[in-house]
Amino acid sequence: MIHRSPSSAAAGLAVLLIALSVWGGSLGYASPPAPSTPEQASPSPARTGHPKLDSALAALVDAYQQGGAARARALAEASGLRLQDTRVRVIVEAADPAGSAEPATRAAGGSAIVSYGRLARAEVPISQLTALAEQPNVRRVRRPLRPTAVATGQGVALSGADVWQGAGYNGAGVKVAIVDLGFQGYTSLLGTELPATVNTACTQQPLENGERHGAAVAEIVHDMAPAASLYLVNINDEVDLGNAVDCLIADGVSVANHSVAWGYEAAGDGTGVVNGIVNRAVSGGIFWTNAAGNYQKSHWGGTWSDPDGNGWLNFAAADEINTIYAGGDTCVFLRWNDHWGTSSNDYDLYLFPSGLAPAYDSYGNVINATAMSTDYQNGTGDPLEWLCANVSGGYYDIRVKRANANGASTFDLLTYGNTLKYQTAAGSLPNPADNASPGMASVGAVPWSSPTSLESFSSEGPTTDGRIKPDLAGPDGVSSIAYSGSFYGTSASSPHVAGAAALVKQAFPAYTPANIRAYLESTATDLGTPGKDDLFGAGRLLVPAPITGTVAIGGHVGLQGRPAPPSSQWVITATLGIYPPGGAAPSSVYTPTTDASGNFTVTTGITYTNSAPGMYDVRVKGINTLARRLLNQPMTSTHRLLDFGTLKEGDADGDNYVNITDFSVLRSGFGLCQGNAGYDPRTDFNQDGCTTILDFSLLRTNFGQASE
C-alpha cells in the first residue's frame, strides 16, 4: 500500500531531543549504605520450572499458580512481559533447525501464531507453558528478543553527498528500507522531510505507535538520497524482522538501514537469529547498514573473579556490584564464552536496589532482587542471561552469581544506555553490529561539528572472534524535524551510510552489497590509527566527488631474487587487466613495461565525464610470476597509484600455479643462458640472463603456491 502526503505538512522546532538516552559523562557514584545483612555463600539453589522454559516465564508460571491472574499481571508489568488476560506472548523454537514450532504451539493452545523458520511467535496460556516446553520437538520457550533504538542535515555536505546530488546522483531508481521500531508523525513529513509517497507494504506492525525514531532515521536517508524510494517497516521482534526481510527481498529493495540493537542474543561472533536474518537480506541483494550501538559506557568485560569464595562475581578487586542509574524500562544482558546451545556453566544475573544485600530462602534462592534471570545451563542451554524491569528512577546494583560453573568463564555485560560504574569500551558491540557479512556495514558515530573525534558513547570492537568493527563512522548530532531538534547516536550515523549506499547503487547498478561496502570503505576519510580500526572502522563516510577525465594507473611491483633497484633486472613486461568488481573477464588489458625500480604507468580506457568515480579489480602478472589481483579499487581521480606488492616467481607455464610442471620446464633449460640453443626466458626467474640454481631456488621457495 502507498501512503500519500496530506494537504499540509507540520514543521516543528525548538527543543533538543536525543533518540536514545546517552549519558554525556561519567556518573558520580556515592558509596552505597552498608548491607543490612551479611552476604553469604550459598549452595546451588533448588530450581523450579523447566530447563527449556526461560526463567522469566517460569516465574510467571509460579506467580499464576500461587496468586492467579492478578499476581501474574503484576509480575508481567514489572518484567516487561506481554500479557493479555492469561495469555503471554512467547517465542517457541523448534528442536529441528529445519522444522516448524507451529504444530506444538497450536497443540498447547497458542493463538495469533506467526512463524519464521524454526521460530513461532504466539500468545500461549500461562497454564500451558510448562507442557509446551516439555514437548520433545521444542528446543526452547522464551520471551521475544528486546530490540531497542540506538538513538537537510549537516551530514549531507560532510559526507560529500551534496556534490553527488549536484551531478545527478540522488538515489533515483533505488529502493531503500528503514527497518525500525516506530514512525510516529511520519505522515506530517510526507512531501517535505520525506518523499511525497512511501511504501508500507512490508511493515509488520503499525507505523505510528508513539515512537518517532524511525521517522527521524528516514529523514536522514531522504536527505542523502532524495529520489530514492523509501520503504517504512516497523517490527517488534525477531519473527517480524525475518518476515519483513523476506518481503523486502521479494520487492527488490537494494539497501536497508536498521538503527536498532538486539542486546545479546548470540555469541558476538556474527552468529545468532538476528545475524542470520541480516545474512539472508545480504544474500538477497540488500546492502544492510546497522547502528554500531551507543554502549561504550554501558559494557563491562572480564573474567570470573571471586576472591572471597562467596559465589558472587567481583567486577573489581573488592567490589561485587556494578552500579547503574536507571528509570523506566531497563534491560541488562550477560553472556559468557561457552559454546552456544551447549553451555554447561550456569551463572545467574540479578538487579537490586543499590546497597541492598542478597537475601536467600532455605534452598539458597535469592528472594529480594528487583529482577533476576536464572535460566538453566545444563549442557543444552545458551551461555546467556538477560532481564528487563520497569523500575523507578534511582541507583541499582547489577550482580552475577555462580550457580553451578567452573569459574573459568569470560564475560560480557551490557545494558541499554545506562552508564556502568565499571566499564570496558572495547567489545561494546550489541547484536547484530558484530555481523560478519561483507555486504553489511556497522556504523559508529562522529559529531558533525567535530568530525575527527569519536562520540564518547559510540560502541567499539572487536568482535568476540577478533574481527574489526565497526566498519565505518558517520555523522550524528544533525538537525531533525521529526525530533524538533538534533538527532544524536549511532542511530543517526547509520542512515547517512545507507543514503550514500543508495547513491552508489544508482551510479553502479551492478554492484553487489559487498561491492558497495568495499567502495564506501575505500573512499572513507581515515581517522584514528592508520588503517581500519575498532573505533572508526575504515573512517568517516565520504563519497568522492564526481570527476572528469581519463584514469591513468601508476603501478609498482616488487620482484624476487633481484639486486637492489634500480637495476635492469627489474625491467619486465607485465600484463595488466582491469575487471568489473568480482568479474571473471577483464574489461581491458594492457602490457606495461616496468622501469628499473619496478614502476609503470598505464593510460586506461576508464573515462569519466562529471561521473561518479567507479571501482574495479586490477590484476597484474609477469611472464613467469603468479598474478596479484587487487580487489575493489576505487578510481577516484584521473591518476591512481597502486602497489601490487611482491610478485612471486616460478610460474614458468603461466597457469598461476607453481608445481611440478614448472619444475619440468626449468629442468629442460637448466644451465642455459641467452644466446644458447634451448634457452627459455620463462625459466629465468630473476632476469639475470641465465637459468641457474638461483632460479631453481626461487621456484622451490614458491612451490605449491597459487594465485586467484
Secondary structure, DSSP 8 states (H G I E B T S, - for coil): -EEE--SS----------SS---SS----------SS-----------S-TTB-HHHHHHHHHHHHHHHHHHHHHHHHHT--EETTEEEEEEEESSTTS-SHHHHHHTT-EEEEEETTEEEEEEEGGGHHHHHT-TTEEEEE-----EE----THHHHHTHHHHHHTT-S-TT-EEEEEES--TTGGGGBTTTB-SEEE-TT-SS-S-SS--HHHHHHHHHHHHSTTSEEEEEE-SSHHHHHHHHHHHHHTT--EEEE-EE--SSS-SSS-SHHHHHHHHHHHTT-EEEEE--S-TTSEEEEE---TT-SSB--SBTTB--EEEEEEEEEEEEEEESS-TT-B--EEEEEEEETT----B-TTS-B---SEEE----SSSB-SEEEEEEEEEEEEEEEEEEEEE--S--EEEEEESS---SS---TT---TTTT---TTEEEEEEEETTSTTS--TT------TTS-----EEEEESEEETTTTEEE-SHHHHHHHHHHHHHHHHHH-TT--HHHHHHHHHHHSB--SSSSSBTTTBT-B------EEEEEEEEEEEEETT--SSS-GGG--BEEEEEESTT-SS-SEEE--B--TTSEEEEEEEEEEEEE---EEEEEEEETTB--EEEEEEE--SSEEEEEEEEE-B--TTSSSB-SHHHHHHHHHTTT-BTTSTT--GGG-TT-SSB--HHHHHHHHHHTT-B--
